[in-house]
Amino acid sequence: MPPQTPAEIIHSEPVPAPAGREIAAPGRAPHAQIIGLGAYRPRRVVTNEELCTSVDSTDEWIRTRTGIAERRWAEPDETLVAMSVQAAAAALADAGIAASDVGCVVLATVTHLEQTPSAAALIAHQLGAVNAAAFDISAGCAGFCHGVALGRDLVQGGSAGHVLVIGAERISDFIDPQDRTTAFIFGDGAGAVVIGPAGRPGIGPVVWGADGSQYGVIGQTRDWKAFMEDPTGPRPFIQMSGQQVFRWASYEMVPVANRALQAAGITVDELDAFIPHQANMRIIDAMVKALKLPEGVPVARDIAAMGNTSAASVPLAMERMRRDGEVPRGGTALLVGFGAGLSYAAQVVRLPWG
């Protein structure tokens, strides 16, 4: 008899449960929401003028093509873990909960320089989150939105009472300072949220995926195996096919955003904020136009001051909007992340601040 296909297995008759005790189901929360927000921005401000001393470009050209006026680059003491701990501590204080109440720490990053152990484990230890599971996720610039989706499901499924989701990057470690296609784009920083139980929906269903057919559009100049075999050559730096990313993000992410709105039962006219990944001001403008976003809806534009901070960009942009008083307490925001992989994730969230 040939083996069954997955579809045949799914639709076959249920197998009787073996004798024995039933497995206890975890306690579940009816819904989940963001209850705390924190951010860390490195001290050093790097202007376009400073970058143009090593890159053949101008302040006007960089602003016109990307919308970036300056970015932050971390100094030696501002490690990935140190920035994450600062942002996470601020989020915990904002939520009014102790680190010991956190059941899981999720760090979205692609710039942790150690293969193992996870940076999240050290972050949890330094925070005092002694009861938390901890792990890193790698989904490029979409990583934070992936983390929010995981946090929602962990809380609603009963696996964790509170989840700390951090997006943090030190991309300056991976920048070739003479690469005209990337040197002026990226910045460093960290943002964090606390996700906890709620009596009504606070985080909508995620719409996510990855287009692996375009795996090499954002990546490294060479892989680490090649570097280990020939360490005399240049070390790996980040590289990106900018025009290809621009076309993909400007057109492919709009259907994803619309599906996230539909999944949450929210129309674009009912949004109080649009917080996309801060990749490029022109991409943001193209998405706003294609979504037919009403003119009065605030749009995150943190990229002007921070550059593209990858997995940190959405929470950093969220924190700036709160600081500037752009969104009312309990307002609904559409989050969209996209980046290397090419991975993407989008969801509607209810913002906790006033």
N, C-alpha and C positions, 0 to 999 in steps of 0.2 A: 504494500500500500504506500503510495507516494506521500511525502510529508505535506502537511497542510500549509497553505499560504497564510500570511497574517490576517487577511480578510476572512478566511474560512475559520480561523481560530476565534476571531472576535464574534462571529455570528453562529458559532456552534453552540450546542446545548451546554448550559452551565454545569460545571463539575461539582458534585455534592461536596460540601465542606467536611473535612475530616473531623472525627470525634475529638473533643478537647475543649478547653476554655476559649471563650471569645476574646479577641484582642480589644483592649479598652481604646475607645476613640478619644483623641485629645479634646480639651475644652476649646471651643471656637469663639472668635469675636465676630459679631454680626457684620462689621465693616471696619475699614482702616482709614486713617487720615494722617497727614503730616501735622505734627504738633510742635515742632521746634526746628529752627533754622540757624545755621552759623556759617561763617566764612573766614578765610584767612587770605590776605593779599600781601605778597612779599614787599619788603621795604624798598627795594631798588626799582626806580622807574627808568625805563630805557626808551628814549625818544627816537623818532624816526631820524632826526638829525644825527644822533649818535651812531645809529646803525649804518647810516650812509657813509660813514668814514671807512667801512670795510666792505660794503656792498655797493655795487654800481647802480644807484637809484636816487630818488629824491623824495622829500617829504610829500610833495604834491602828488607824485605818481603813486606812492603807497596809499595815501588817503583816498585817491580816486579809485584805485583798483580794489581796495579792501575795506576802507572805512576806518583803518587803524591809525590812531595818532600816537599812541604809546602802549607799552606793555610792561609787565613786571617780570623780572628774572630773579630767582631765589639766590640768596647769598649762601656761603658754605654752611652756616648753622641752620638755615631754613631747609632742612631735609624733607623728603617726602613724608616721612613719619611725623616729624615735628609740625609741619603745616597741617597735616591731617588731625593731629591731636588738638591743635588750637581751634580748628574749625569745628571739630566734634564736641569739644568742651563747651563752646559757645552755643551749639545746638542743644546740648543737654540742659544748659542753664536756661535757655529760652523755653524749653519744654517743661522745665521744673521737675525733672526726674534725676535720680542718682544714676551714676554709671553702673552700679550693681543691679539696677532694674532692667538693664539692656540684655535681651536674650540672644542677639546676634549682631555682629559687626560685619558689614559688607563694604569693601573698598573697591571702587572702580578706578583702575589706573592701567597705563601701559608703560610707565616709567619707573617701576620698582626694579632696581638693578640687581636684585638677588633672585635667582630662580626659585629658591626655597630657603627658609619658610616664608609664609605670606607676610606682607607688611601689616595686614589687618590684625594678625595675632599679636604683634608688638604694640600696635595702636591700642587694642583692647586692654593689654596689660598696663600700659602707661596711663590709661584713663581710669583704671580700676574696675573695668567691666569683667569682673571675675567669674560671672555666671554666663558669659556669652560665648557662643560659637563665633568663629572669625575666619573669613576667607576673602581672597581677592578675586575679582572678575576682570577679564580682558575683552572689552567690546569696543575699543577705541573711543571716539568722541561720543558714542551712544551709550557708554558704560553706565553713566549715572541713571539714565532712564531705565536701563535694564535692572539696576539695583533697586529703584523705586518699585518696579513690578515685582521683584522677588520679595521686598519688604512687605508689600501689600498682601501677597499670598501667604507669607510666613505668619503674619499677624492673624489674618482671617482663618488660616488653617489650624491655628492653635500651637504652632511650633515655637513661637516666640511672643512674649507679651509686648515688647518694644524692640524695634529694629533700628539700628543706626546705619544710615547709608551715607557713604562719603565718596565724593569725586575729587581726586587730587592728582596733580601732575607736576613734574619738574622737567618739562620738555626742553628747557635750555641745555640740559645734559646731552641731548640728542640732535642739536642743531649744528649744521656746518655753517659757521658765521660768514662764509663767502658764497653760500648758495643763494642766488638771487630769487629762487622760486620758493624758499621756505624760511630764510633767516629772519625776515621781518614779520612773519605771520604769527608765530607761536609765543605764548607766555606761560608763566607758572602760577600756581595758586591751588586753593582747596576750598571746597564747600561741602556742607553736611546737612542732613535732615534727620529728625527722629520721626519714625512712623509708629503710631500706636493705635489702640482700639477706638472705635467710634460707634455712635448710635445710628449714624446715617452715612451713606457712601461719601467718602472723601477722596478716593483715588479710583479712577475709572479703569476698565479693562485695558490691558496693553495691546497695541498692535505692533508687532516686531518681526524681524527677519534678517536675512543676510544674503547678499548677492555675491556668492563666492566666485562667480565667473569673472568678477573684476577685482580679484584678490590682490593683484599687484599695483592697483591704482594709488594706494597709500601704503607705504611700507618702509623698508630700510634699503640703503644703498648696497649693502651686502649682509649676509646672515652671519650669526655668531660662529657657526661651524667653520665657515670660510676664514673668519678672522682668527680663530684658534689655530687653523692650519697654516696661516700666514700672518702672524702678528706684526710683521714689518710693514704691511700695507696699511691704508687708512682704516680707522675703526668705523663701524656702522653708524650712519647718520639717517635721520628721517628724510624720506623723499616723497614727492606727491606730484601727480599729473593734474595740475590745477584746473585746466580747462575741462578735463573729463569729470572731475569731481563737481565742478560748478554746474555742468549740464545735468549730471545725474541728480544732484541735490535739489536743483531748482525745479525739476519736473517730476521726479519720482517720489519726492517726499510729500508733495501736495496730496496725492491720493491716500498716502499713509495717514496724513493729518486728518483728512476727511473721514477716513474709516475710524480713527480714534474718537472723533467727535460723535459719529454715529453710534459707536459702541457705548459711549457714555450717555447717550440720549440728550446731547447738547448741540444746539445749532451754533454756527459761527457768530450769529447776531447776539447770542447769549453769553459770549465770552467776556471776561473782565480783563484778560491779559493774554498775550501770545509770547511764549518764552522758548524760542528755538535755540538750538546749538549755535554758539557764536563763532561761526566759521568764516564768514565774509559778509560785509554789509550788503553787498549786491545780491547775495543769495537770500538774505533775510528779506530784502525789498521785493525780490521776485516771488517769494513765497507769499508775502502779504498780498500782493496783487493777484496771484493765482487763486488764493483762498477767498478773495473778495471780502477781506476783513474790513469791517466798518471803520470809518476814519477815526472815531473816538476811542477805539480800543488801544490801550498802551502796548507797545512792542518793545521787548528787551533789546537794548543796543549797547550792552556792556563791552562789546568787542572794541569800541573806540578807545577805551582806557586800559583794556586788559589783553587785547589780542585774542587769538584762539587758544584757550586753555584746555582743550580736549574734554576729558571726562569731568573737569571742574567747571566748565563754562555755564551749564544750565543752573546749578545751585548758586554760583557767583552772580549770575544775571538776576536770579530770583532775589538774592539778598540786596542787590542794588535797587531793585524796584521797590522793595519794602522800605529801604532807607530813604528813598526819594518820595515816598508816599504816593506812588502811582496806582496802587491797586487797593480796593477796600477790603476790610476784614471779611473772610469767608468767600471772597471772589473766586470765580472759576478761571483756571489758566490752562492753556494747551501747551504741553511740553513736547518737544520734538528733538530727538538726538540722532545723529548720523555720522558715520565715519569709517575708519579702516575696517575692511572685511568683505565687501562694504556692508556694514551692519547698521541697523536702524531700530528705533523704538519710539513710540509716542503714546501719551495718555493724557487725560484731563484730570487735573487735581483741584481740590479746594484749598485755597491759601489760608493759613491760620492767623495771620497777623491783622492788626488794626491800625 
